[in-house]
């Protein structure tokens, strides 16, 4: 019996899963920089606010890219939870972005903490187990 070169063993992470892992990892690195830049600003270096604002643009763009990759994972690997988690993060980061731009610090700060915590949990989830087609699910 010969195995096809196009099959993915169920115990291994497929290529879309590796791309998702890379994007989530980069997203986490970028978002952790945000409180650092805010702290630089609050320490009296006013360039920190510009860095924080630029970082917000980059982090939010990464959230959108992550959602796109997670949708590919949904289509190719039949895993829904990464797309749902990525959508929730994009919504949270969009509200976070809006609150920061409009000076709503009562929302911006706690939502920032929750968003970083959620991304850490997602990071652990995508690296903890293989991202492949679930057993019993036929690939198209």
N, CA, C and O atoms as CSV, one atom per row, in Angstrom:
chain,resi,resn,atom,element,x,y,z
A,1,UNK,N,N,0.864,-1.174,0.000
A,1,UNK,CA,C,0.000,0.000,0.000
A,1,UNK,C,C,0.905,1.229,0.000
A,1,UNK,O,O,1.758,1.363,0.878
A,2,UNK,N,N,0.736,2.118,-0.957
A,2,UNK,CA,C,1.566,3.324,-1.004
A,2,UNK,C,C,0.769,4.526,-0.527
A,2,UNK,O,O,-0.427,4.660,-0.786
A,3,UNK,N,N,1.472,5.384,0.174
A,3,UNK,CA,C,0.833,6.595,0.705
A,3,UNK,C,C,0.979,7.724,-0.312
A,3,UNK,O,O,2.019,7.868,-0.955
A,4,UNK,N,N,-0.048,8.495,-0.439
A,4,UNK,CA,C,-0.021,9.651,-1.330
A,4,UNK,C,C,0.840,10.751,-0.727
A,4,UNK,O,O,0.874,10.921,0.491
A,5,UNK,N,N,1.532,11.493,-1.577
A,5,UNK,CA,C,2.346,12.606,-1.095
A,5,UNK,C,C,1.488,13.758,-0.595
A,5,UNK,O,O,2.002,14.658,0.069
A,6,UNK,N,N,0.204,13.752,-0.894
A,6,UNK,CA,C,-0.677,14.849,-0.528
A,6,UNK,C,C,-1.446,14.599,0.761
A,6,UNK,O,O,-2.260,15.434,1.157
A,7,UNK,N,N,-1.215,13.498,1.411
A,7,UNK,CA,C,-1.898,13.240,2.675
A,7,UNK,C,C,-1.070,13.772,3.822
A,7,UNK,O,O,0.159,13.797,3.756
A,8,UNK,N,N,-1.740,14.195,4.865
A,8,UNK,CA,C,-1.082,14.716,6.057
A,8,UNK,C,C,-1.407,13.786,7.209
A,8,UNK,O,O,-2.581,13.579,7.516
A,9,UNK,N,N,-0.387,13.215,7.861
A,9,UNK,CA,C,-0.689,12.374,9.015
A,9,UNK,C,C,-1.436,13.168,10.076
A,9,UNK,O,O,-1.176,14.356,10.265
A,10,UNK,N,N,-2.357,12.519,10.764
A,10,UNK,CA,C,-3.187,13.216,11.739
A,10,UNK,C,C,-2.403,13.711,12.941
A,10,UNK,O,O,-2.867,14.607,13.646
A,11,UNK,N,N,-1.229,13.154,13.194
A,11,UNK,CA,C,-0.456,13.543,14.360
A,11,UNK,C,C,0.533,14.667,14.079
A,11,UNK,O,O,1.304,15.046,14.961
A,12,UNK,N,N,0.523,15.197,12.878
A,12,UNK,CA,C,1.461,16.254,12.513
A,12,UNK,C,C,0.717,17.530,12.148
A,12,UNK,O,O,-0.390,17.491,11.611
A,13,UNK,N,N,1.346,18.658,12.448
A,13,UNK,CA,C,0.771,19.942,12.075
A,13,UNK,C,C,0.941,20.155,10.573
A,13,UNK,O,O,2.036,20.003,10.031
A,14,UNK,N,N,-0.148,20.507,9.919
A,14,UNK,CA,C,-0.128,20.761,8.487
A,14,UNK,C,C,0.416,22.165,8.211
A,14,UNK,O,O,0.509,22.991,9.118
A,15,UNK,N,N,0.769,22.423,6.968
A,15,UNK,CA,C,1.358,23.713,6.584
A,15,UNK,C,C,0.521,24.921,7.021
A,15,UNK,O,O,1.089,25.872,7.557
A,16,UNK,N,N,-0.810,24.927,6.816
A,16,UNK,CA,C,-1.576,26.087,7.287
A,16,UNK,C,C,-1.471,26.282,8.811
A,16,UNK,O,O,-1.513,27.409,9.306
A,17,UNK,N,N,-1.336,25.183,9.530
A,17,UNK,CA,C,-1.164,25.275,10.983
A,17,UNK,C,C,0.150,25.939,11.354
A,17,UNK,O,O,0.209,26.724,12.300
A,18,UNK,N,N,1.208,25.626,10.608
A,18,UNK,CA,C,2.503,26.262,10.869
A,18,UNK,C,C,2.456,27.758,10.560
A,18,UNK,O,O,3.053,28.564,11.274
A,19,UNK,N,N,1.755,28.120,9.509
A,19,UNK,CA,C,1.616,29.545,9.182
A,19,UNK,C,C,0.847,30.252,10.304
A,19,UNK,O,O,1.223,31.346,10.725
A,20,UNK,N,N,-0.228,29.623,10.785
A,20,UNK,CA,C,-0.992,30.214,11.887
A,20,UNK,C,C,-0.115,30.360,13.128
A,20,UNK,O,O,-0.160,31.391,13.798
A,21,UNK,N,N,0.672,29.348,13.435
A,21,UNK,CA,C,1.574,29.431,14.584
A,21,UNK,C,C,2.541,30.610,14.445
A,21,UNK,O,O,2.780,31.338,15.409
A,22,UNK,N,N,3.091,30.792,13.253
A,22,UNK,CA,C,4.026,31.895,13.019
A,22,UNK,C,C,3.347,33.249,13.191
A,22,UNK,O,O,3.908,34.153,13.809
A,23,UNK,N,N,2.145,33.388,12.648
A,23,UNK,CA,C,1.423,34.662,12.739
A,23,UNK,C,C,1.027,34.948,14.189
A,23,UNK,O,O,1.190,36.075,14.658
A,24,UNK,N,N,0.514,33.953,14.899
A,24,UNK,CA,C,0.135,34.151,16.307
A,24,UNK,C,C,1.362,34.517,17.129
A,24,UNK,O,O,1.280,35.373,18.009
A,25,UNK,N,N,2.491,33.888,16.859
A,25,UNK,CA,C,3.719,34.184,17.598
A,25,UNK,C,C,4.175,35.623,17.349
A,25,UNK,O,O,4.526,36.341,18.285
A,26,UNK,N,N,4.167,36.034,16.080
A,26,UNK,CA,C,4.529,37.416,15.763
A,26,UNK,C,C,3.563,38.415,16.368
A,26,UNK,O,O,3.970,39.467,16.860
A,27,UNK,N,N,2.292,38.085,16.330
A,27,UNK,CA,C,1.253,38.927,16.908
A,27,UNK,C,C,1.510,39.129,18.408
A,27,UNK,O,O,1.394,40.240,18.924
A,28,UNK,N,N,1.860,38.033,19.097
A,28,UNK,CA,C,2.127,38.112,20.526
A,28,UNK,C,C,3.336,39.000,20.820
A,28,UNK,O,O,3.291,39.822,21.736
A,29,UNK,N,N,4.401,38.842,20.060
A,29,UNK,CA,C,5.592,39.678,20.253
A,29,UNK,C,C,5.236,41.149,20.061
A,29,UNK,O,O,5.653,42.001,20.845
A,30,UNK,N,N,4.471,41.439,19.026
A,30,UNK,CA,C,4.103,42.830,18.747
A,30,UNK,C,C,3.208,43.418,19.833
A,30,UNK,O,O,3.405,44.560,20.249
A,31,UNK,N,N,2.232,42.648,20.291
A,31,UNK,CA,C,1.291,43.200,21.266
A,31,UNK,C,C,1.943,43.420,22.630
A,31,UNK,O,O,1.537,44.314,23.372
A,32,UNK,N,N,2.945,42.618,22.963
A,32,UNK,CA,C,3.643,42.800,24.242
A,32,UNK,C,C,4.436,44.108,24.235
A,32,UNK,O,O,4.702,44.678,25.293
A,33,UNK,N,N,4.809,44.581,23.058
A,33,UNK,CA,C,5.502,45.861,22.969
A,33,UNK,C,C,4.617,47.055,23.280
A,33,UNK,O,O,5.122,48.109,23.666
A,34,UNK,N,N,3.328,46.914,23.124
A,34,UNK,CA,C,2.418,48.040,23.321
A,34,UNK,C,C,2.473,48.636,24.742
A,34,UNK,O,O,2.609,49.853,24.867
A,35,UNK,N,N,2.373,47.839,25.806
A,35,UNK,CA,C,2.482,48.444,27.133
A,35,UNK,C,C,3.873,49.021,27.401
A,35,UNK,O,O,4.022,49.950,28.196
A,36,UNK,N,N,4.885,48.470,26.738
A,36,UNK,CA,C,6.237,49.022,26.883
A,36,UNK,C,C,6.274,50.432,26.306
A,36,UNK,O,O,6.791,51.355,26.936
A,37,UNK,N,N,5.727,50.595,25.112
A,37,UNK,CA,C,5.698,51.925,24.489
A,37,UNK,C,C,4.857,52.905,25.304
A,37,UNK,O,O,5.213,54.077,25.429
A,38,UNK,N,N,3.751,52.432,25.852
A,38,UNK,CA,C,2.924,53.295,26.712
A,38,UNK,C,C,3.706,53.700,27.955
A,38,UNK,O,O,3.624,54.843,28.404
A,39,UNK,N,N,4.460,52.761,28.506
A,39,UNK,CA,C,5.279,53.070,29.683
A,39,UNK,C,C,6.373,54.074,29.374
A,39,UNK,O,O,6.681,54.931,30.203
A,40,UNK,N,N,6.959,53.979,28.198
A,40,UNK,CA,C,7.973,54.954,27.778
A,40,UNK,C,C,7.350,56.344,27.738
A,40,UNK,O,O,7.945,57.314,28.208
A,41,UNK,N,N,6.163,56.433,27.179
A,41,UNK,CA,C,5.449,57.717,27.129
A,41,UNK,C,C,5.141,58.233,28.526
A,41,UNK,O,O,5.369,59.406,28.822
A,42,UNK,N,N,4.623,57.360,29.387
A,42,UNK,CA,C,4.262,57.780,30.739
A,42,UNK,C,C,5.484,58.137,31.580
A,42,UNK,O,O,5.360,58.817,32.598
A,43,UNK,N,N,6.662,57.682,31.158
A,43,UNK,CA,C,7.903,58.026,31.849
A,43,UNK,C,C,8.431,59.390,31.420
A,43,UNK,O,O,9.435,59.863,31.953
A,44,UNK,N,N,7.769,60.016,30.474
A,44,UNK,CA,C,8.147,61.364,30.075
A,44,UNK,C,C,8.759,61.477,28.687
A,44,UNK,O,O,9.015,62.592,28.233
A,45,UNK,N,N,8.998,60.390,28.010
A,45,UNK,CA,C,9.516,60.429,26.641
A,45,UNK,C,C,8.319,60.456,25.692
A,45,UNK,O,O,7.676,59.432,25.460
A,46,UNK,N,N,8.034,61.618,25.157
A,46,UNK,CA,C,6.816,61.787,24.376
A,46,UNK,C,C,6.822,61.042,23.049
A,46,UNK,O,O,5.769,60.856,22.439
A,47,UNK,N,N,8.004,60.612,22.592
A,47,UNK,CA,C,8.047,59.764,21.396
A,47,UNK,C,C,7.365,58.425,21.648
A,47,UNK,O,O,6.924,57.767,20.705
A,48,UNK,N,N,7.275,58.022,22.897
A,48,UNK,CA,C,6.623,56.767,23.247
A,48,UNK,C,C,5.169,56.725,22.784
A,48,UNK,O,O,4.660,55.663,22.426
A,49,UNK,N,N,4.507,57.868,22.791
A,49,UNK,CA,C,3.117,57.903,22.332
A,49,UNK,C,C,3.031,57.634,20.828
A,49,UNK,O,O,2.126,56.936,20.368
A,50,UNK,N,N,3.972,58.188,20.070
A,50,UNK,CA,C,4.016,57.927,18.628
A,50,UNK,C,C,4.319,56.452,18.376
A,50,UNK,O,O,3.719,55.835,17.495
A,51,UNK,N,N,5.241,55.889,19.142
A,51,UNK,CA,C,5.569,54.463,19.000
A,51,UNK,C,C,4.356,53.608,19.346
A,51,UNK,O,O,4.080,52.612,18.677
A,52,UNK,N,N,3.632,54.000,20.394
A,52,UNK,CA,C,2.442,53.261,20.817
A,52,UNK,C,C,1.363,53.318,19.720
A,52,UNK,O,O,0.711,52.315,19.430
A,53,UNK,N,N,1.189,54.485,19.126
A,53,UNK,CA,C,0.193,54.636,18.058
A,53,UNK,C,C,0.586,53.833,16.816
A,53,UNK,O,O,-0.259,53.172,16.214
A,54,UNK,N,N,1.850,53.886,16.434
A,54,UNK,CA,C,2.319,53.100,15.293
A,54,UNK,C,C,2.194,51.609,15.592
A,54,UNK,O,O,1.796,50.824,14.731
A,55,UNK,N,N,2.537,51.233,16.814
A,55,UNK,CA,C,2.394,49.838,17.230
A,55,UNK,C,C,0.951,49.373,17.148
A,55,UNK,O,O,0.684,48.232,16.772
A,56,UNK,N,N,0.021,50.251,17.497
A,56,UNK,CA,C,-1.401,49.898,17.417
A,56,UNK,C,C,-1.801,49.612,15.976
A,56,UNK,O,O,-2.575,48.689,15.719
A,57,UNK,N,N,-1.282,50.395,15.035
A,57,UNK,CA,C,-1.565,50.137,13.614
A,57,UNK,C,C,-1.038,48.763,13.190
A,57,UNK,O,O,-1.727,48.002,12.512
A,58,UNK,N,N,0.188,48.465,13.600
A,58,UNK,CA,C,0.814,47.200,13.210
A,58,UNK,C,C,0.109,46.016,13.874
A,58,UNK,O,O,-0.172,45.012,13.219
A,59,UNK,N,N,-0.176,46.134,15.168
A,59,UNK,CA,C,-0.825,45.044,15.890
A,59,UNK,C,C,-2.212,44.759,15.322
A,59,UNK,O,O,-2.582,43.597,15.151
A,60,UNK,N,N,-2.970,45.788,15.033
A,60,UNK,CA,C,-4.305,45.599,14.479
A,60,UNK,C,C,-4.238,44.987,13.078
A,60,UNK,O,O,-5.083,44.166,12.721
A,61,UNK,N,N,-3.252,45.376,12.294
A,61,UNK,CA,C,-3.063,44.771,10.970
A,61,UNK,C,C,-2.708,43.292,11.105
A,61,UNK,O,O,-3.174,42.464,10.322
A,62,UNK,N,N,-1.887,42.964,12.094
A,62,UNK,CA,C,-1.543,41.558,12.338
A,62,UNK,C,C,-2.774,40.771,12.763
A,62,UNK,O,O,-2.921,39.605,12.397
A,63,UNK,N,N,-3.658,41.396,13.532
A,63,UNK,CA,C,-4.890,40.712,13.947
A,63,UNK,C,C,-5.733,40.353,12.733
A,63,UNK,O,O,-6.312,39.269,12.676
A,64,UNK,N,N,-5.803,41.259,11.762
A,64,UNK,CA,C,-6.550,40.978,10.528
A,64,UNK,C,C,-5.878,39.863,9.732
A,64,UNK,O,O,-6.548,38.957,9.237
A,65,UNK,N,N,-4.559,39.931,9.610
A,65,UNK,CA,C,-3.815,38.882,8.918
A,65,UNK,C,C,-4.019,37.534,9.610
A,65,UNK,O,O,-4.180,36.510,8.947
A,66,UNK,N,N,-4.011,37.540,10.935
A,66,UNK,CA,C,-4.232,36.306,11.692
A,66,UNK,C,C,-5.614,35.730,11.410
A,66,UNK,O,O,-5.762,34.517,11.263
A,67,UNK,N,N,-6.612,36.577,11.334
A,67,UNK,CA,C,-7.962,36.099,11.028
A,67,UNK,C,C,-8.007,35.470,9.638
A,67,UNK,O,O,-8.635,34.428,9.452
A,68,UNK,N,N,-7.357,36.082,8.677
A,68,UNK,CA,C,-7.338,35.534,7.317
A,68,UNK,C,C,-6.690,34.149,7.315
A,68,UNK,O,O,-7.210,33.215,6.705
A,69,UNK,N,N,-5.558,34.023,7.997
A,69,UNK,CA,C,-4.874,32.724,8.069
A,69,UNK,C,C,-5.743,31.712,8.814
A,69,UNK,O,O,-5.802,30.545,8.426
A,70,UNK,N,N,-6.413,32.145,9.872
A,70,UNK,CA,C,-7.280,31.242,10.634
A,70,UNK,C,C,-8.466,30.765,9.793
A,70,UNK,O,O,-8.925,29.636,9.964
A,71,UNK,N,N,-8.960,31.601,8.899
A,71,UNK,CA,C,-10.027,31.176,7.987
A,71,UNK,C,C,-9.484,30.130,7.012
A,71,UNK,O,O,-10.181,29.169,6.688
A,72,UNK,N,N,-8.261,30.306,6.547
A,72,UNK,CA,C,-7.633,29.291,5.696
A,72,UNK,C,C,-7.509,27.971,6.468
A,72,UNK,O,O,-7.776,26.902,5.919
A,73,UNK,N,N,-7.106,28.048,7.735
A,73,UNK,CA,C,-7.029,26.853,8.577
A,73,UNK,C,C,-8.413,26.210,8.687
A,73,UNK,O,O,-8.535,24.985,8.649
A,74,UNK,N,N,-9.439,27.022,8.822
A,74,UNK,CA,C,-10.818,26.503,8.901
A,74,UNK,C,C,-11.186,25.745,7.628
A,74,UNK,O,O,-11.744,24.649,7.686
A,75,UNK,N,N,-10.870,26.334,6.493
A,75,UNK,CA,C,-11.227,25.721,5.216
A,75,UNK,C,C,-10.376,24.481,4.938
A,75,UNK,O,O,-10.908,23.444,4.542
A,76,UNK,N,N,-9.076,24.576,5.140
A,76,UNK,CA,C,-8.173,23.469,4.783
A,76,UNK,C,C,-8.154,22.346,5.815
A,76,UNK,O,O,-8.096,21.171,5.451
A,77,UNK,N,N,-8.201,22.700,7.099
A,77,UNK,CA,C,-8.038,21.685,8.146
A,77,UNK,C,C,-9.321,21.378,8.908
A,77,UNK,O,O,-9.343,20.477,9.746
A,78,UNK,N,N,-10.388,22.118,8.624
A,78,UNK,CA,C,-11.680,21.905,9.292
A,78,UNK,C,C,-11.615,22.174,10.796
A,78,UNK,O,O,-12.318,21.537,11.580
A,79,UNK,N,N,-10.764,23.125,11.188
A,79,UNK,CA,C,-10.676,23.549,12.590
A,79,UNK,C,C,-11.314,24.923,12.721
A,79,UNK,O,O,-10.836,25.895,12.136
A,80,UNK,N,N,-12.383,25.000,13.481
A,80,UNK,CA,C,-13.128,26.253,13.601
A,80,UNK,C,C,-12.602,27.152,14.708
A,80,UNK,O,O,-12.615,28.374,14.559
A,81,UNK,N,N,-12.140,26.577,15.817
A,81,UNK,CA,C,-11.792,27.380,16.986
A,81,UNK,C,C,-10.715,28.436,16.725
A,81,UNK,O,O,-10.806,29.509,17.321
A,82,UNK,N,N,-9.694,28.212,15.875
A,82,UNK,CA,C,-8.733,29.303,15.651
A,82,UNK,C,C,-9.374,30.519,14.977
A,82,UNK,O,O,-9.018,31.659,15.276
A,83,UNK,N,N,-10.319,30.271,14.069
A,83,UNK,CA,C,-10.983,31.392,13.391
A,83,UNK,C,C,-11.870,32.167,14.356
A,83,UNK,O,O,-11.902,33.397,14.322
A,84,UNK,N,N,-12.584,31.457,15.209
A,84,UNK,CA,C,-13.439,32.140,16.185
A,84,UNK,C,C,-12.608,32.945,17.182
A,84,UNK,O,O,-12.947,34.082,17.507
A,85,UNK,N,N,-11.523,32.350,17.662
A,85,UNK,CA,C,-10.647,33.064,18.601
A,85,UNK,C,C,-10.008,34.281,17.933
A,85,UNK,O,O,-9.902,35.345,18.543
A,86,UNK,N,N,-9.587,34.122,16.688
A,86,UNK,CA,C,-8.965,35.237,15.968
A,86,UNK,C,C,-9.964,36.350,15.676
A,86,UNK,O,O,-9.607,37.528,15.715
A,87,UNK,N,N,-11.207,35.988,15.385
A,87,UNK,CA,C,-12.251,36.991,15.184
A,87,UNK,C,C,-12.502,37.766,16.475
A,87,UNK,O,O,-12.615,38.992,16.458
A,88,UNK,N,N,-12.589,37.051,17.584
A,88,UNK,CA,C,-12.800,37.717,18.882
A,88,UNK,C,C,-11.642,38.666,19.197
A,88,UNK,O,O,-11.862,39.770,19.696
A,89,UNK,N,N,-10.417,38.239,18.909
A,89,UNK,CA,C,-9.268,39.112,19.142
A,89,UNK,C,C,-9.295,40.339,18.245
A,89,UNK,O,O,-8.981,41.442,18.693
A,90,UNK,N,N,-9.665,40.160,16.990
A,90,UNK,CA,C,-9.747,41.307,16.075
A,90,UNK,C,C,-10.792,42.307,16.558
A,90,UNK,O,O,-10.561,43.516,16.512
A,91,UNK,N,N,-11.923,41.820,17.015
A,91,UNK,CA,C,-12.965,42.713,17.531
A,91,UNK,C,C,-12.442,43.447,18.771
A,91,UNK,O,O,-12.598,44.663,18.882
A,92,UNK,N,N,-11.824,42.713,19.702
A,92,UNK,CA,C,-11.299,43.338,20.919
A,92,UNK,C,C,-10.235,44.379,20.585
A,92,UNK,O,O,-10.225,45.468,21.158
A,93,UNK,N,N,-9.344,44.045,19.661
A,93,UNK,CA,C,-8.287,44.994,19.299
A,93,UNK,C,C,-8.847,46.204,18.562
A,93,UNK,O,O,-8.311,47.304,18.693
A,94,UNK,N,N,-9.903,46.023,17.797
A,94,UNK,CA,C,-10.532,47.160,17.109
A,94,UNK,C,C,-11.176,48.111,18.112
A,94,UNK,O,O,-11.052,49.329,17.989
A,95,UNK,N,N,-11.864,47.551,19.101
A,95,UNK,CA,C,-12.443,48.382,20.171
A,95,UNK,C,C,-11.319,49.049,20.945
A,95,UNK,O,O,-11.412,50.228,21.286
A,96,UNK,N,N,-10.267,48.308,21.221
A,96,UNK,CA,C,-9.089,48.834,21.924
A,96,UNK,C,C,-8.493,50.010,21.154
A,96,UNK,O,O,-8.161,51.039,21.742
A,97,UNK,N,N,-8.361,49.855,19.862
A,97,UNK,CA,C,-7.812,50.892,18.996
A,97,UNK,C,C,-8.676,52.156,19.059
A,97,UNK,O,O,-8.179,53.268,19.236
A,98,UNK,N,N,-9.971,51.945,18.909
A,98,UNK,CA,C,-10.912,53.069,18.956
A,98,UNK,C,C,-10.845,53.787,20.308
A,98,UNK,O,O,-10.790,55.016,20.363
A,99,UNK,N,N,-10.850,53.017,21.386
A,99,UNK,CA,C,-10.817,53.611,22.728
A,99,UNK,C,C,-9.523,54.393,22.944
A,99,UNK,O,O,-9.544,55.465,23.549
A,100,UNK,N,N,-8.413,53.874,22.462
A,100,UNK,CA,C,-7.140,54.579,22.610
A,100,UNK,C,C,-7.099,55.863,21.812
A,100,UNK,O,O,-6.635,56.891,22.307
A,101,UNK,N,N,-7.581,55.815,20.582
A,101,UNK,CA,C,-7.590,57.015,19.729
A,101,UNK,C,C,-8.494,58.115,20.281
A,101,UNK,O,O,-8.267,59.299,20.030
A,102,UNK,N,N,-9.513,57.719,21.029
A,102,UNK,CA,C,-10.461,58.696,21.551
A,102,UNK,C,C,-10.268,58.995,23.035
A,102,UNK,O,O,-11.112,59.640,23.656
A,103,UNK,N,N,-9.162,58.528,23.599
A,103,UNK,CA,C,-8.820,58.861,24.980
A,103,UNK,C,C,-9.691,58.202,26.031
A,103,UNK,O,O,-9.753,58.677,27.165
A,104,UNK,N,N,-10.356,57.133,25.683
A,104,UNK,CA,C,-11.218,56.419,26.635
A,104,UNK,C,C,-10.380,55.411,27.421
A,104,UNK,O,O,-10.481,54.202,27.211
A,105,UNK,N,N,-9.548,55.931,28.332
A,105,UNK,CA,C,-8.606,55.077,29.052
A,105,UNK,C,C,-9.294,54.112,30.005
A,105,UNK,O,O,-8.724,53.068,30.322
A,106,UNK,N,N,-10.498,54.423,30.473
A,106,UNK,CA,C,-11.240,53.520,31.347
A,106,UNK,C,C,-11.522,52.197,30.632
A,106,UNK,O,O,-11.668,51.163,31.283
A,107,UNK,N,N,-11.600,52.221,29.289
A,107,UNK,CA,C,-11.813,51.017,28.490
A,107,UNK,C,C,-10.497,50.517,27.887
A,107,UNK,O,O,-10.251,49.312,27.833
A,108,UNK,N,N,-9.665,51.438,27.441
A,108,UNK,CA,C,-8.433,51.114,26.747
A,108,UNK,C,C,-7.487,50.258,27.605
A,108,UNK,O,O,-6.945,49.265,27.119
A,109,UNK,N,N,-7.293,50.625,28.839
A,109,UNK,CA,C,-6.330,49.910,29.697
A,109,UNK,C,C,-6.789,48.501,30.078
A,109,UNK,O,O,-6.047,47.548,29.837
A,110,UNK,N,N,-7.976,48.327,30.659
A,110,UNK,CA,C,-8.357,46.947,31.005
A,110,UNK,C,C,-8.554,46.050,29.776
A,110,UNK,O,O,-8.246,44.859,29.830
A,111,UNK,N,N,-9.057,46.601,28.687
A,111,UNK,CA,C,-9.220,45.802,27.478
A,111,UNK,C,C,-7.859,45.393,26.914
A,111,UNK,O,O,-7.709,44.307,26.355
A,112,UNK,N,N,-6.883,46.264,27.068
A,112,UNK,CA,C,-5.529,45.926,26.632
A,112,UNK,C,C,-4.969,44.748,27.405
A,112,UNK,O,O,-4.367,43.847,26.821
A,113,UNK,N,N,-5.165,44.749,28.711
A,113,UNK,CA,C,-4.705,43.639,29.545
A,113,UNK,C,C,-5.418,42.348,29.146
A,113,UNK,O,O,-4.783,41.303,29.004
A,114,UNK,N,N,-6.722,42.422,28.970
A,114,UNK,CA,C,-7.492,41.225,28.596
A,114,UNK,C,C,-7.103,40.719,27.211
A,114,UNK,O,O,-7.058,39.509,26.989
A,115,UNK,N,N,-6.825,41.613,26.289
A,115,UNK,CA,C,-6.454,41.221,24.936
A,115,UNK,C,C,-5.109,40.508,24.933
A,115,UNK,O,O,-4.944,39.488,24.263
A,116,UNK,N,N,-4.154,41.039,25.676
A,116,UNK,CA,C,-2.846,40.385,25.759
A,116,UNK,C,C,-2.992,39.002,26.403
A,116,UNK,O,O,-2.396,38.032,25.935
A,117,UNK,N,N,-3.775,38.915,27.461
A,117,UNK,CA,C,-3.990,37.615,28.116
A,117,UNK,C,C,-4.641,36.623,27.158
A,117,UNK,O,O,-4.251,35.456,27.118
A,118,UNK,N,N,-5.623,37.072,26.390
A,118,UNK,CA,C,-6.293,36.190,25.432
A,118,UNK,C,C,-5.329,35.715,24.352
A,118,UNK,O,O,-5.386,34.559,23.933
A,119,UNK,N,N,-4.453,36.594,23.904
A,119,UNK,CA,C,-3.491,36.205,22.875
A,119,UNK,C,C,-2.460,35.218,23.433
A,119,UNK,O,O,-2.012,34.327,22.712
A,120,UNK,N,N,-2.084,35.365,24.691
A,120,UNK,CA,C,-1.187,34.392,25.323
A,120,UNK,C,C,-1.861,33.017,25.364
A,120,UNK,O,O,-1.224,32.006,25.070
A,121,UNK,N,N,-3.135,32.978,25.723
A,121,UNK,CA,C,-3.874,31.707,25.761
A,121,UNK,C,C,-3.952,31.101,24.359
A,121,UNK,O,O,-3.780,29.892,24.201
A,122,UNK,N,N,-4.208,31.921,23.344
A,122,UNK,CA,C,-4.263,31.419,21.976
A,122,UNK,C,C,-2.896,30.904,21.536
A,122,UNK,O,O,-2.808,29.871,20.873
A,123,UNK,N,N,-1.841,31.608,21.897
A,123,UNK,CA,C,-0.479,31.175,21.582
A,123,UNK,C,C,-0.220,29.779,22.151
A,123,UNK,O,O,0.299,28.905,21.457
A,124,UNK,N,N,-0.582,29.580,23.411
A,124,UNK,CA,C,-0.401,28.277,24.047
A,124,UNK,C,C,-1.232,27.216,23.318
A,124,UNK,O,O,-0.757,26.106,23.079
A,125,UNK,N,N,-2.456,27.557,22.973
A,125,UNK,CA,C,-3.351,26.591,22.320
A,125,UNK,C,C,-2.829,26.153,20.954
A,125,UNK,O,O,-2.895,24.968,20.626
A,126,UNK,N,N,-2.313,27.085,20.150
A,126,UNK,CA,C,-1.863,26.698,18.805
A,126,UNK,C,C,-0.541,25.935,18.843
A,126,UNK,O,O,-0.230,25.193,17.912
A,127,UNK,N,N,0.232,26.110,19.903
A,127,UNK,CA,C,1.501,25.382,20.007
A,127,UNK,C,C,1.387,24.091,20.809
A,127,UNK,O,O,2.285,23.251,20.752
A,128,UNK,N,N,0.312,23.919,21.544
A,128,UNK,CA,C,0.192,22.772,22.450
A,128,UNK,C,C,-0.057,21.448,21.732
A,128,UNK,O,O,0.507,20.422,22.111
A,129,UNK,N,N,-0.872,21.463,20.731
A,129,UNK,CA,C,-1.240,20.231,20.035
A,129,UNK,C,C,-1.089,20.431,18.531
A,129,UNK,O,O,-1.097,21.564,18.050
A,130,UNK,N,N,-0.952,19.341,17.793
A,130,UNK,CA,C,-0.852,19.463,16.333
A,130,UNK,C,C,-2.102,20.116,15.735
A,130,UNK,O,O,-3.221,19.874,16.188
A,131,UNK,N,N,-1.896,20.923,14.739
A,131,UNK,CA,C,-3.004,21.531,14.003
A,131,UNK,C,C,-3.150,20.779,12.689
A,131,UNK,O,O,-2.460,21.047,11.705
A,132,UNK,N,N,-4.074,19.829,12.714
A,132,UNK,CA,C,-4.310,18.998,11.538
A,132,UNK,C,C,-5.808,18.706,11.458
A,132,UNK,O,O,-6.574,19.057,12.355
A,133,UNK,N,N,-6.198,18.067,10.385
A,133,UNK,CA,C,-7.596,17.703,10.210
A,133,UNK,C,C,-7.999,16.754,11.324
A,133,UNK,O,O,-7.314,15.757,11.549
A,134,UNK,N,N,-9.097,17.032,12.034
A,134,UNK,CA,C,-9.536,16.143,13.108
A,134,UNK,C,C,-9.830,14.740,12.603
A,134,UNK,O,O,-10.258,14.571,11.461
A,135,UNK,N,N,-9.603,13.718,13.448
A,135,UNK,CA,C,-9.910,12.346,13.037
A,135,UNK,C,C,-11.384,12.216,12.639
A,135,UNK,O,O,-12.265,12.801,13.271
A,136,UNK,N,N,-11.630,11.453,11.598
A,136,UNK,CA,C,-13.005,11.217,11.159
A,136,UNK,C,C,-13.551,12.283,10.220
A,136,UNK,O,O,-14.688,12.178,9.760
A,137,UNK,N,N,-12.744,13.321,9.926
A,137,UNK,CA,C,-13.201,14.383,9.034
A,137,UNK,C,C,-12.466,14.222,7.710
A,137,UNK,O,O,-11.236,14.260,7.666
A,138,UNK,N,N,-13.202,14.046,6.661
A,138,UNK,CA,C,-12.601,13.891,5.330
A,138,UNK,C,C,-12.220,15.243,4.783
A,138,UNK,O,O,-12.966,16.214,4.905
A,139,UNK,N,N,-11.041,15.296,4.174
A,139,UNK,CA,C,-10.606,16.532,3.524
A,139,UNK,C,C,-11.118,16.562,2.104
A,139,UNK,O,O,-11.226,15.524,1.452
A,140,UNK,N,N,-11.430,17.741,1.627
A,140,UNK,CA,C,-11.947,17.882,0.252
A,140,UNK,C,C,-10.836,17.760,-0.758
A,140,UNK,O,O,-11.082,17.852,-1.961
